[in-house]
């Protein structure tokens, strides 16, 4: 059984004050170095974590996939690389410069016939109900102001028996790992990220949001409150990241 993790912020608060349009502007600023820093700061574990998501995709074939906070489209590509049966994929993000960095990656893989990236809000998904078999969001749910609203909207656009997969940073429960991780998160990551990206504010924002965001059973409770069933959490790499799974009931 997973230990319930209680963050500083209330897990069920409707909106966190840091979340506003400036967040998307910040991601536009760091877009040129975003992929590089993801690899560097996670010691390339982000690639393994994204591929691991494919293991939790349902066995249904020819999936219509929606990837929220898609950034440069990495999660869609790693789902495909991980063996998920993807018929079509739509990636939405509010940061236009991130999307612009992602489109050449899609074209290089000659996937533009089935993968589309466009601007869109995870808390107000511009898609009809019952449109997708799978909704994913990786390292983006922290940046959504109204998390419960976003989770309910993910459920809305899923078809019956569809699945939501959320990959997000979390705080290790281990008494050994937790202080080491917090030391890295608070002091090393912001300095290295700020130095390489030229935007220290963005990487100070990163560690604050990771520490304040609900993780473990606290986030599972949010998914259940949104109406998802079969909710589970799968900690990764000593618990510094977690995959969350939730399904839409058949009826």
C-alpha positions as CSV (number, residue, x, y, z in Angstrom):
1,X,0.0,0.0,0.0
2,X,1.3,3.4,-0.9
3,X,1.9,5.9,1.9
4,X,-0.3,8.9,1.6
5,X,1.8,12.0,0.9
6,X,0.5,15.3,2.1
7,X,2.1,18.4,0.4
8,X,2.2,21.9,1.8
9,X,-0.8,22.9,-0.4
10,X,-4.3,21.5,0.0
11,X,-4.6,18.7,-2.5
12,X,-8.2,19.7,-3.3
13,X,-7.8,23.4,-3.8
14,X,-9.5,24.6,-6.9
15,X,-6.8,26.9,-8.1
16,X,-3.2,27.6,-7.1
17,X,-2.3,31.3,-7.2
18,X,0.9,30.9,-9.2
19,X,-1.0,29.5,-12.2
20,X,-1.7,32.2,-14.8
21,X,-0.8,33.2,-18.3
22,X,2.8,34.0,-17.2
23,X,3.4,30.3,-16.9
24,X,2.9,29.7,-20.6
25,X,5.1,32.7,-21.4
26,X,7.8,31.2,-19.2
27,X,7.7,27.9,-21.1
28,X,8.0,29.8,-24.4
29,X,11.1,31.4,-23.0
30,X,12.8,28.2,-22.1
31,X,11.6,26.3,-25.2
32,X,15.0,26.4,-27.0
33,X,16.7,24.4,-24.2
34,X,13.7,22.5,-22.8
35,X,14.4,19.1,-24.2
36,X,18.1,19.3,-23.4
37,X,17.5,20.3,-19.8
38,X,14.9,17.6,-19.4
39,X,17.6,15.0,-20.3
40,X,20.3,16.6,-18.3
41,X,18.5,17.4,-15.1
42,X,16.8,14.0,-14.9
43,X,20.0,12.1,-16.0
44,X,17.9,10.9,-19.0
45,X,15.4,9.2,-16.7
46,X,12.6,11.3,-18.3
47,X,13.0,9.2,-21.5
48,X,12.6,5.9,-19.6
49,X,9.7,7.3,-17.6
50,X,7.9,8.4,-20.7
51,X,8.4,5.1,-22.4
52,X,7.2,3.3,-19.2
53,X,3.8,5.0,-19.8
54,X,3.3,2.7,-22.8
55,X,3.2,-0.3,-20.4
56,X,0.1,1.1,-18.8
57,X,-1.8,1.7,-22.0
58,X,-4.7,-0.6,-22.5
59,X,-4.4,-3.5,-25.0
60,X,-6.9,-2.0,-27.3
61,X,-5.6,-1.4,-30.9
62,X,-5.6,1.7,-33.0
63,X,-6.0,4.2,-30.2
64,X,-7.0,7.8,-30.6
65,X,-4.7,9.6,-28.1
66,X,-4.9,13.1,-26.6
67,X,-1.7,14.4,-25.0
68,X,-2.1,17.5,-22.9
69,X,0.6,19.9,-22.0
70,X,2.4,18.2,-24.8
71,X,5.3,20.6,-25.0
72,X,7.6,19.5,-27.8
73,X,5.6,16.3,-28.4
74,X,8.0,13.9,-26.5
75,X,5.3,11.9,-24.8
76,X,3.5,11.0,-28.0
77,X,6.7,9.9,-29.6
78,X,7.7,7.8,-26.6
79,X,4.3,6.1,-26.5
80,X,4.8,5.1,-30.1
81,X,8.4,4.0,-29.4
82,X,7.2,2.1,-26.4
83,X,4.8,0.0,-28.5
84,X,1.5,1.6,-27.9
85,X,-1.0,1.1,-30.8
86,X,-1.6,4.7,-31.8
87,X,-3.9,5.4,-34.7
88,X,-4.0,9.2,-34.2
89,X,-2.6,11.6,-31.6
90,X,-3.4,15.2,-30.8
91,X,-1.0,17.2,-28.7
92,X,-2.3,20.3,-27.0
93,X,-0.2,23.0,-25.2
94,X,-0.6,26.7,-24.4
95,X,3.0,27.5,-25.1
96,X,3.2,28.2,-28.9
97,X,7.0,28.2,-29.0
98,X,7.1,24.7,-27.4
99,X,4.8,23.4,-30.1
100,X,6.9,25.1,-32.8
101,X,9.9,23.1,-31.5
102,X,7.9,19.9,-31.6
103,X,6.5,20.0,-35.1
104,X,9.9,19.4,-36.8
105,X,10.4,16.3,-34.6
106,X,7.0,14.9,-35.9
107,X,8.0,15.7,-39.5
108,X,11.4,14.1,-39.1
109,X,9.7,10.9,-38.0
110,X,7.2,11.2,-40.9
111,X,4.3,11.1,-38.5
112,X,2.5,14.2,-39.5
113,X,-0.3,12.1,-41.1
114,X,-1.3,10.9,-37.7
115,X,0.2,13.3,-35.1
116,X,-1.0,16.9,-34.8
117,X,0.2,19.6,-32.4
118,X,-1.9,22.7,-31.7
119,X,-2.6,25.2,-29.0
120,X,-5.1,24.2,-26.3
121,X,-5.8,24.3,-22.6
122,X,-5.8,21.2,-20.4
123,X,-8.4,22.8,-18.2
124,X,-10.7,23.6,-21.1
125,X,-10.1,20.9,-23.7
126,X,-11.4,22.0,-27.1
127,X,-12.6,18.6,-28.1
128,X,-16.0,16.8,-28.1
129,X,-17.0,14.3,-25.4
130,X,-16.1,10.6,-26.0
131,X,-13.4,11.4,-28.6
132,X,-10.4,9.6,-27.3
133,X,-9.3,6.1,-26.0
134,X,-6.3,7.5,-24.1
135,X,-5.5,10.9,-22.5
136,X,-2.0,11.5,-21.3
137,X,-0.2,14.4,-19.5
138,X,3.4,14.3,-18.5
139,X,5.0,16.8,-16.2
140,X,2.2,19.2,-17.0
141,X,-0.6,18.7,-14.5
142,X,1.3,20.8,-11.9
143,X,1.0,23.8,-14.4
144,X,-2.7,23.6,-14.6
145,X,-4.4,26.1,-12.3
146,X,-7.7,24.2,-11.8
147,X,-6.5,20.6,-11.4
148,X,-9.9,19.1,-10.5
149,X,-11.5,20.8,-13.5
150,X,-8.8,19.5,-15.8
151,X,-9.2,15.9,-14.5
152,X,-13.0,16.1,-15.1
153,X,-12.5,17.4,-18.6
154,X,-10.1,14.5,-19.3
155,X,-12.8,12.1,-18.2
156,X,-15.3,14.0,-20.4
157,X,-13.3,13.5,-23.6
158,X,-12.6,9.8,-23.0
159,X,-14.7,7.1,-24.5
160,X,-16.2,4.5,-22.1
161,X,-13.4,2.2,-20.8
162,X,-10.9,4.8,-21.9
163,X,-7.8,5.6,-19.8
164,X,-6.0,8.6,-18.4
165,X,-2.3,8.4,-17.6
166,X,-0.5,11.1,-15.7
167,X,3.3,11.2,-15.3
168,X,4.4,13.7,-12.7
169,X,7.2,14.4,-10.3
170,X,6.6,13.3,-6.7
171,X,8.4,13.4,-3.4
172,X,10.0,10.2,-2.2
173,X,8.6,8.7,1.0
174,X,12.0,7.1,1.9
175,X,13.7,8.8,4.9
176,X,17.0,8.3,3.0
177,X,16.0,9.5,-0.4
178,X,13.7,12.4,0.6
179,X,16.4,14.7,2.0
180,X,18.8,14.0,-0.8
181,X,16.1,14.7,-3.4
182,X,15.0,17.9,-1.7
183,X,18.7,19.0,-1.6
184,X,19.0,18.5,-5.4
185,X,15.6,20.0,-6.1
186,X,16.1,23.1,-4.0
187,X,19.7,23.9,-4.6
188,X,21.3,22.1,-7.6
189,X,18.5,21.9,-10.1
190,X,17.6,25.7,-10.1
191,X,21.2,26.7,-10.5
192,X,22.0,24.3,-13.3
193,X,18.7,24.9,-15.1
194,X,19.0,28.6,-14.7
195,X,22.6,28.6,-16.0
196,X,21.9,26.6,-19.1
197,X,18.5,28.1,-20.0
198,X,19.3,31.6,-19.0
199,X,16.1,31.7,-17.0
200,X,16.6,31.1,-13.3
201,X,13.0,32.0,-12.5
202,X,11.7,29.1,-14.5
203,X,13.7,26.5,-12.6
204,X,13.0,28.1,-9.2
205,X,9.3,27.8,-10.2
206,X,9.9,24.1,-11.0
207,X,11.1,23.1,-7.5
208,X,8.4,25.1,-5.8
209,X,5.6,23.5,-7.8
210,X,7.0,20.0,-7.3
211,X,7.1,20.4,-3.5
212,X,3.6,21.9,-3.2
213,X,1.8,19.6,-5.6
214,X,-0.2,16.6,-4.2
215,X,1.4,13.2,-4.9
216,X,0.8,9.6,-4.1
217,X,-2.6,8.8,-2.7
218,X,-3.4,12.5,-2.4
219,X,-3.3,12.8,-6.2
220,X,-5.1,9.4,-6.6
221,X,-7.9,10.9,-4.5
222,X,-8.2,13.8,-6.9
223,X,-8.6,11.4,-9.8
224,X,-11.3,9.4,-7.9
225,X,-13.1,12.7,-7.0
226,X,-13.1,13.5,-10.7
227,X,-15.0,10.3,-11.4
228,X,-12.2,8.0,-12.5
229,X,-12.2,4.3,-11.6
230,X,-9.5,1.7,-11.2
231,X,-7.1,4.4,-10.0
232,X,-3.5,3.3,-9.2
233,X,-0.2,5.0,-8.7
234,X,3.2,3.5,-9.9
235,X,6.2,5.2,-8.3
236,X,9.4,5.4,-10.5
237,X,13.1,5.7,-9.5
238,X,12.7,5.7,-5.7
239,X,9.5,7.7,-6.0
240,X,10.9,10.9,-7.6
241,X,8.3,10.5,-10.3
242,X,5.0,8.6,-10.4
243,X,2.6,7.3,-13.1
244,X,-1.0,7.6,-12.2
245,X,-3.7,5.6,-14.0
246,X,-7.5,6.1,-14.0
247,X,-10.2,4.7,-16.2
248,X,-13.6,5.9,-17.4
249,X,-16.3,3.5,-16.4
250,X,-18.1,1.6,-19.1
251,X,-21.5,2.9,-18.1
